[in-house]
Amino acid sequence: MAFEGLSERIQNALSGLRKKGKVTQTDINQATREIRLALLEADVNFKVVKEFIAKIKERALGSEVLDSLTPGQQIIKIVNEELTQMMGESAVALNKSDKIPTVIMMVGLQGTGKTTTAGKLANRLMAEQKARPLLIAADIYRPAAVDQLKVIGNQLEVPVYEEGVNNSAEDIVRHGMQQAKENKNDYVIIDTAGRLEIDESLMDELKNVKEIAQPDNIVLVADAMTGQAAATVADGFNQALDITGVILTKLDGDTRGGAALSIRSITNKPILYVGEGEKLSDLDIFHPDRMSNRILGMGDMMSLIEKAQQDYDEKNAQELAEKMRENTFDFNDFIAQMDQIQSMGPIDELMKMIPGMANNPALQNINIGEKDIAHLKAIVYSMTPEERENPDILTPSRRRRIAAGSGRNIQEIHRMIKQFKQSKEMMQKVSKGNTSDLEGMLGGGMKGKMGKMAMNSMMKRSQKKKKKRLKKAKRFKS
């Protein structure tokens, strides 16, 4: 996950304040010192860090915080608000032209993923707006850049205008714009050339392309893994071209997060999207408030819901609900659900989006990777069709055969089948609205505080209902 190291450091710095009934200036100084070090280690620009810490201290030392009933929580709220402010407050959309086409000019240094991001953006526009984009291959310097864009265009079934590498970028863009008008494409995405570093000839070419295309959006593609350097590059492109926004790539890599936290403050231009994967669908809208929540371990339910909706199949969901009610959920359904969950991303990352789970100690021991899921699938695929549909026939001899076929030990087979049956029982009870026998399952399935909280909540609701019934009975008797 992006910001993982930064998130852990900031959460540790604030953990001591969460439960304090009274917070002193010394407590605030110590917490802000730790936050400052965490931000600097994440490669956030020094001036940005200095301003950020000054704002937190000014607000945290105010009487409305120190004299409040929950000063620790108030300070965490301040940090959350200032983090969000630093990254841009709210999500920002692309500029849309009043007449077609809307022109998007992609700029950036070589190696930031500009060409792939152009394809990702085209894919997103088609999915969201049923857009008909045209890609223009104006990078005539990087080997295979034109071919790469053509491959992406073929995958997406999006037209690509190209003239090879012998004509100038200016001519290619001019002719591409003419074709877009003739074919009535509603979006044009121009993939321009990059360099290893900003130089005068690059900027001159980009300025010429800007003059010809008159873009509604000049989007800088920046590599999040370069940290503070990405913010410096963004400032250089902004001064030369007046960019309208930024797309951060490789945010899923081993990045310290400095770019995302510095770019907005330095350029005063929004982060529009973030790339967190290699697939053409891996481009997400950047929500500063949600990212701040994730950094502080507060979860990100909205992003989780959107991920679920993106892969949601209403028909399959209805069939699954019916199977739960009828107690016919089998290993075939188990594999189908596993595939759907996998398509949303790593399970441990999804769990961190649930409020309260990111800081839950039990989550630290959960490490469900691709190999673990592959092992579970191997066990199911080693079953016969009859065994998948009817797990009750899995006798010891059948289980030994499955263990040999899947390359897993027999204990693992026993454990998986037992957990499957427990889950099946729980799903049936929940689907029928029966929670009277869930205490044992909650105790076994959600150990520690989570299980106790869930049971306490259920018991309190039961007691309230009982009290209401008694009151009604007394009124009736009187």
N, C-alpha and C positions, 0 to 999 in steps of 0.2 A: 504494500500500500504506500502511496505517496505520503510524505510527511510523517512516516511511522516513528522515526527517531525524534523528530521535533515534537510530535504529539505526546510521546512518552515523557519527554523532559518537561514540557509545560504542565502536563497533568500532575507530575510529581511535585512540581513547584507550587501548585495550587492545592494539592491534597491536604496539606496541613491547615489551610484556611477553611475548608469545607465544613468542618464540625466545630469550629471555634465559636464560643459564645461572645468573646470579646477579642477584637483585633487591634494590635498596637502598631505604631509607626515602624517599629523594629520588624514586626511580622511582614508588613508591606514591603519594606526595603529588601528583606531577605527573599521574598517571593519574586519581586521584580528583578532582582539581581540574577536569579536562576533563569527567569524568562529571557532576560537580555543575553545571557550566555547561550541559551538554547537557540535563539534566533541567529546569533552570530555564527554558531556552529552549523546552522542550516544554510549558511551563506547568504543571509539576507543583508542587503546594503546597510552599511554602518549608520548613515544619516537617517534612513528609514527606521532603524531600530531605536536610535536616540529619540526621535520624535514620538514613536510609539510608546516607549517607556515613560516619557515625560507626561504624555496624556493620561496614561493609566495612573501614575502617581498623583497627578493633580486631582483627578476624579476620586480616587480611592481614599485620599487624605481629607476629603470633605466631610463635614459634620453629618450629612445625610447618610453616609456610609458607616462611619465609626460609631455613631449613636444609634444605628438601626438594630433591630432584633436579630437579624441574620447578616452581619457584616461580611462574613466569609463568602456567602452566596452572592452578595451584592458586588463584591470585587470580581468574582468569576463572571458575573453578568457584564461587568465593565470590560473585562478582557475579551469576552466574546464579541461585544459591540465594536470594540476598537479593532479587533482582528478583521471583522466583517468590513468595517470602514476602510481599512488598509487595502483590502482586496477589491473594493468597489461597491459595497452596499447591496446591489441587486444585479440579477442577470441582465445582460444587454443583447438585443437582437441585431442582426445585420441591417444596414440601411437598405430600404426598398425603394426603387425608382418608381416615379409616377407613370413612366412609359417603359415598355420592354425594349431591350433587355436590361435587367439589373446586372451591372458589371462588377465582378470581384477580382481584384488584382492580388495575387499571392506573391509575397516577397519574403526574403530571408537569406541567411547564409547557407552555403552548401552543407548537406548532411543533416539538416534539421527535419527532413521528412516532408518537404514542401509538395512534391509530386503526389505522394500517397495521400497527404492531407487534402489536396485538391479533389481527389477521387472520393475521399470520405465525406467531404462537404457536398459534393454533387449527390452522393447517395442519400445523405440526410435531407437535402432539399427535395429530392424526389419522394422520399417516404413521408415527409411532413406536408408538402404542398402540391404533390403530384406535378412537380416542376419538370420542364423540358430543357435541361442545361446543355450548353456546348462547352467543351474543354478546348482551350487553345494551347498548343505546345510551343511556347516561346523561349524555352531553354535550349539554346543551340550550342552550348559549350560542354555541359556534362555528358560524358559518354553514356549512350543508351537512355538518356532522359526522355527523348521523343518516343522511343519504343516502349518504355515503361508506362508512359501515359496512354499509349494506344492499347496496351494490355489491360490496364485498369478500365479504359473506356469499353473494351469488349466484354469484360466481366460485368459491368453495370449496364451494358447496352446503351451507352451514351456516346454521341458522336464526338470525334476528336478532330479538330482542324490542325493540320501540320503541313509543313513544306520542307521537311528534312532539316538539315543543318547548314545548308549553303546560302540561304537568304538571311537577311537581317531580321532581328527580333521585331523591329519596328514595322517592317513590311508584313511579316507573318500576322502580327496583331491587327494591322489595318485590314488585311484581307479576311481574317477570321471574323472581325466585327461586321464586315459586309455580309458574310455568309449567315451570321446569326440573325441579322435583320431580314434577310431574304427568307430564311426558314422559320422566322418568328420564334426563336428560342427565347424563353423568358429569363434565363440566366446565362451569363458568360463567365467562366472561371479561367483566368489567365495564369498559366504556370510559367513564371519568369525564371531567369537564371540566377544562380547564387555564386558566391565566391567563398574562399576559405576565410576571408576577412573583408570588412568594408573597404572598398577602394573607389577612386574617383571615376574610373571608366564604368564600373558597375552602376554607380548612382546616376551617371549621365544617361546610360541606356534606360534605366528605370524611369527617369524623369521624362524621357522621350515617349516611352510606352504609356506613361500616365497622361501625357498631353494628347496622344492619339485616341486612347480608349475612354478617357474621361470617366474613370471608375467611380462607382458609388461607394465602394469599399476598397480600401487598401489594407490588406490583412497581413500582418507579420507572423510568420511561422517560426516559433522559437523553441529550442530544445531545453526542456525543464531541467535536464541533468547537468547543464552548464552553470546552474545556480546564478550567482551575482553577475556573471559575464553576460547572461541572457538579457538582463536588465540594461546593461551598458550598450549591447547591440541594439536593443529596442529603442533606446534613446537616440542612437546614431541614425537609424532608419526614420524615426519620427521627425528629427530635425530636417532631414533631407526631403522626405516625401509627405509628411503630415499623415501618418497612418491613422486609420479609423478604429483599429482593434488588433487583438493578438490571439493566436491559437497556440497553446502550449502542447508540445508533443512529448511522448515518453514519460508521462506523469506516473505511469505504472512501474517505471524502472527504479533503480536504486538512487532515487533523487532525494535531496535534502529539503526541497521546497522553497529555496531562496528566491527563485525566479517568480513564482506565483505571488509571493509576498512583497516583492520589490517593484515589479513592472508597473503596476497601477500607480504607485506613489511617484515613481520617477518620470513616467511619460504622461500621466493623467489620461491614459487611454485604457479602455476596458479589456479584460480577458473575455473573449466571446465563447470559445470552446476549449475543451481539453481532450487530448488523445490518450486513451488508457488501454492500448492493445494494438494488435497488428491487423485485425480484420477491418474491412471497409466499413463495418457498422460501428466500430469503436471510436466514436466521436460524440462527446457529451457536452451539453450546455454547461457553462461554468456558473455555478451559484455561489457567490461569496459567503452568504449566510450558512448554507449547508456545509461548505468546506470548513468554516470556522467551527461549526458544531462537531464535525468529525475530528478536527485537531484537538478539541477539548474533551473528546470522548463522550459527547452528548448524543451520538447517533445521527442518523440521516434517514428518517422514515420516508420522506417524500421521494428521494432518489430510489429507495428500495421499492416503493410502490410503483414508480415509473418503470423500473426494471421488470417488475412482475407483469405489468400491463403490456409491456413491449413483447413479451413472450407468451402472453395469456391466450389460451385457446378455450373459448367459452364452451364449445361442444365437448371437448375432452374433460373440462372441469365438471360439467353436468354428469357425464358418464361416471367420473370418479366418485362424485358425491353419492350417486345411486349405488355404486358398488360398496361404498362404505356402509350405507344404510342396510343393504342386503347381506353384508358380511361376505362378499365375493371378491374382495380385493386380493389379488394374487401377485406372484413374483413378476409377471409380465407388466403389471401396473406399476410395480416398484421400480423396474428399469425405466419405464416411460417417465415417471416422476423424477428419477435421478437425472435423466437426460435434460429435462426441463430446468431443473435447479442448476445444473452445470452450465447451461446456456446463459444464466444470469451472472455468472462469475464465481470466483472461489468462495466456498461456503463460509470460511472464517471471516472473510471480508464482508459478506452479506450480514453475518451476525453482528458485526461491529456497527452496522447501520441502525440496529435496534437500540433505542435509548436505554441506557443502563447496562447494556451488554459489553460495551467497549471497556468499561472499568471493572467488570466482573472478574474476580480472581479465577473463577472456574474456567473462563474462556481462555486464559493463558495456557491451559493444558490441552486445549483442543487444537489439533493440527490435522485437518482433513485435506489431504492433497489429492492430486490427480491419480497418484499410485493407489491410494486407499480406495478410491471409487472404482478404479480399474480392477482391483482385487475383488470387490463386492460383485462387480459385473461378471468377472470370470467365474465366480461361484454359481451365479444364476445361469450363465450360459452353459455350464457343465451339467445342468439338470435336463431331463427329458421334458418335452412339452407337457406331458401329463403331470410331472412333478411340479412344474412351475404353476400350473393351474390348481393343483391340489397339494399344498405343502404337508398336509396331514399324513400322506403316504410315505414321507421321508423316513424310512426305517434305518437302523444303524448300518446295514450293509449298503444301502443306497447312499448314505452320507459318506461312507468310506470311498465309494466310487467317485462321488462329486469332489472329494478332497484330492484324490489322485488326478482327476481330470483338470482341476483348476490350479493345481500346484500349491494349495494352501493346506495347513494342518487341520486335523479333524476337530480340534478345539475351536478353531475359528468358524468352522461350519456350524457346530452346535450353537455357538454364541450368536451368530447371525440369524439362524432360524428362530432362536428363542426371542431375540429382540424384534424380529419381524412379527411374531405372533403377539407380543405385548403391544406393539404399535397398532396392529390390526384391531385388537380388542379396544384400545383407547379410541381409535378413530370411529369405531362403531358406536361406542357410548356417547362420544361428543356429537356425532351426526344425528343421534336420536334425542339429544338434549339431556341425557342421563349422566349426571356428574357425582352421584352418590357413592360410587365405588372407585373414584379416582385417587383417593388418598394414598393408597399403596403405590400406584403408578407414579404419582407426583413425587413421592418420597424416593422412589428408585430412579426415576428419569430426570428429576431436577433436584439434585442434592444441595444441601446447605441453605443459604438464605433465600434463594429463588423459590425452592420448593415450599419452605415455611411461609414465605410471603403469599404465594399462590393459595395455600391451604387456609391461611389466616383470613385472606380476602373472601374466600368461599364461605368460611364459617361465619364471618361477620354478616354476610348477606343473608345466610340462613337464619341467624339469630334475629336479624331485623324483621324478616318475614314472619317468624314465630311470634315476635312481640306484637306485630300488627294484627295477626290473627287473634291473639289473646285479648287485645283491646276491643276488637270488633265483637268478640264473644261476650265481654263484660257489658258493653253497651246494649247488646241484644237482651241479656238477662235482666238488666235494669229497666 
